[in-house]
């Protein structure tokens, strides 16, 4: 389960209820939800996030917001939620 985070410069999308912009979007995902079996998985650049919206699937690529930044960061002081940056690359 992911929650869509607000990215800087966000505007309404034509694909409701998603909020996307030309710069990208952030996904807020509980760290404990990012595991395959019992092995924790850390998001990395070039990973893909597929979001079902009606009869379409939106494909996002995980990537840093700016050069030198990581593609994800902790979203809370307890380090339980990851904020993963991504850009829409395909529908």
C-alpha positions as CSV (number, residue, x, y, z in Angstrom):
1,X,0.0,0.0,0.0
2,X,1.3,3.4,-0.9
3,X,0.0,6.9,-0.3
4,X,0.7,9.6,-2.8
5,X,2.8,12.4,-1.4
6,X,2.6,16.0,-2.6
7,X,5.5,16.9,-4.8
8,X,6.7,20.5,-5.2
9,X,4.7,22.2,-8.0
10,X,1.9,19.6,-7.9
11,X,-1.2,20.3,-9.9
12,X,-4.4,18.3,-10.6
13,X,-4.1,15.5,-13.1
14,X,-6.6,14.5,-15.8
15,X,-6.4,11.0,-14.2
16,X,-8.4,11.3,-10.9
17,X,-7.8,10.8,-8.1
18,X,-4.0,11.0,-8.7
19,X,-2.1,14.2,-8.3
20,X,0.8,14.4,-10.7
21,X,3.0,17.1,-12.2
22,X,5.7,17.3,-14.9
23,X,8.4,17.1,-12.2
24,X,7.2,14.0,-10.5
25,X,5.4,12.5,-7.6
26,X,6.3,11.0,-4.2
27,X,5.0,7.7,-2.9
28,X,4.8,7.2,0.8
29,X,5.3,3.6,1.6
30,X,5.6,1.9,5.0
31,X,9.1,0.4,5.3
32,X,7.8,-2.9,6.6
33,X,5.6,-3.2,3.4
34,X,8.8,-3.2,1.3
35,X,9.8,-6.8,1.7
36,X,9.8,-9.9,-0.4
37,X,9.3,-12.9,1.9
38,X,11.2,-11.9,5.0
39,X,13.9,-9.9,3.2
40,X,13.6,-6.1,3.4
41,X,14.0,-4.3,0.1
42,X,15.4,-0.8,-0.4
43,X,14.1,1.2,-3.4
44,X,16.7,2.2,-5.9
45,X,16.8,4.4,-9.0
46,X,15.2,2.8,-12.1
47,X,12.8,0.7,-10.1
48,X,9.2,0.9,-11.5
49,X,6.0,1.6,-9.7
50,X,2.8,0.6,-11.4
51,X,-0.4,2.4,-10.4
52,X,-3.8,1.1,-11.6
53,X,-6.2,4.0,-12.4
54,X,-9.5,2.9,-13.9
55,X,-8.7,0.9,-17.0
56,X,-5.2,2.4,-17.3
57,X,-1.9,1.5,-15.6
58,X,0.5,4.4,-14.9
59,X,4.2,3.5,-14.8
60,X,6.5,5.6,-12.7
61,X,10.3,5.4,-12.6
62,X,12.0,5.8,-9.2
63,X,14.6,8.6,-9.6
64,X,16.2,11.3,-7.5
65,X,14.6,14.8,-7.5
66,X,18.0,16.4,-8.2
67,X,21.5,15.3,-9.0
68,X,23.3,14.0,-6.0
69,X,20.1,13.3,-4.0
70,X,19.0,9.7,-3.2
71,X,15.8,8.4,-4.8
72,X,14.2,8.0,-1.4
73,X,14.4,9.4,2.1
74,X,12.7,8.8,5.4
75,X,9.5,10.6,5.8
76,X,9.2,10.4,9.6
77,X,11.5,10.6,12.6
78,X,10.8,7.0,13.5
79,X,12.0,5.8,10.1
80,X,8.8,3.8,9.4
81,X,7.7,5.5,6.2
82,X,9.8,5.9,3.0
83,X,9.2,8.9,0.7
84,X,10.1,7.6,-2.8
85,X,10.5,10.1,-5.6
86,X,9.4,9.1,-9.1
87,X,8.4,10.4,-12.5
88,X,5.6,9.3,-14.8
89,X,7.2,7.5,-17.8
90,X,4.3,5.6,-19.4
91,X,0.6,4.9,-19.3
